[in-house]
Amino acid sequence: MSRRSTLRLLLVASALGGLAFTAAPAMALPDAKVDQQIRPNFGGLITPPLKPRYRPDRWTPGRYTWGKRPRDRGASGTDYGPNELPPRDQMVAVVDCSDAEAGPTPISDTLQTVADNGILYIRGSAACKETVIIENPVVIAGEGASIFSGAAPEAATLSPEAGRACIRVAAGTRGVELRDLNLVTQQGGRMPCIEAWDAEVALVRTTVTYWGDTSAVYSSGGRMIMRDSVIDAKTWDAAVVAEGAVVDIARTRITGEAGGLDLTPGNGESRLDQVGVVARGGETPGDVGILVRGQRSGTGSMTMRDVVVCGWTSGLHLERGAQVDVARSRICDSQRGIISAGASLKVRESAIGAREVGAYVASGRASFSRNRFYGGGRPVYSDPGALVELIDNWVYSSVDCWRQQYEPGLYCVTDRYLPGPLRDRGDWGGGQRRGWDVDAYDRGYQRDGVPGALPREQPPKRGWGRRN
């Protein structure tokens, strides 16, 4: 046999060997497709495609310079010089930004004369255009009109220039309270409206309207408190971000586009009580209502009670190390209700409405007791290795329950037993609603009762709609 013939035979043999090696995967392809259809791929939900977050750089206030030299005089009878500051001895001060002689920074100038734990009132006749720098514990409040004046009350407004923050709290400052204020940022850029570092900041009856590229309220460390406030953010970041801070929010409505709350609880007990986190408009890929992260050390616990999260692709997303206890809350109008990846989670007496999956537990521990799952999605799904406890949870189905098979702890109920408040979603669009008082879910349980034993549905008799 010639050398050329031998070479041809070797080429043919190598080609046949390649076909033999590729035949097995080709035969397994249909089985892989079938397995993919039977077992949904929830693994991609652990890391939703969120946009990269921008965080402001840590800052320290520099040496203060007066925007306008004060009218008071020093001991020598002359005006205070550039290196001489008046003592902080005023317990009460008033600022009117409509005063032409007040200068460009009347609030920051006056704060240099207010004693610790003093009160600075802002009159609402004109909007203040400065960035307020706070370095000592103080109360900044809007001064309302007297009831005897007959004038309509006007909220004190602080609206800085484009690309600037409304309020910046210096590191280590404790006891800063913002009360009865209207904070507006139309072109925030990469600056939040409120920025605090290792400080204690409280928002009481305060409205924050933000339009920019980062969060409306940012807190790193310290403590963040909100009471009877409204946060309305138009941004691709979460509306409120707290990293390593103890969070205490009650009776507050938060509206956002790509995210509501991004929380990394600090060492201590954080809580959400009567809080509405509502998405504006339609869903965007990867948006999350409440995102709770854990820390390697010093992670605090998070308690949620009477919380409503509606309109998001993922209602509640928990990452590794988070410790969350949810009670009598509501997640509605979502694609995925709860996603837990390595967290310690307890959910009880809550309503979870989702179109794809009610709760997906990738790893960690999760306990679900006496909850209501509705919306048509799979109620609970867990990956191997995750520890899931199911106790008396009800699944409302649009299909006859005798056709459904659920694991122990999940009991099927036809959707005609679904409580009325869970069906109605029209009240969420109202501007007067805070978000939690629709049913949310303490009041809902008072009307409808906690999930209890319902009559079991029997399959129809032979010949009445059932196939033989």
Order of alpha helices (4+ residues) and beta strands (2+ residues): alpha-beta-alpha-beta-beta-beta-beta-beta-beta-beta-beta-beta-beta-beta-beta-beta-beta-beta-beta-beta-beta-beta-beta-beta-beta-beta-beta-beta-beta-beta-alpha-alpha
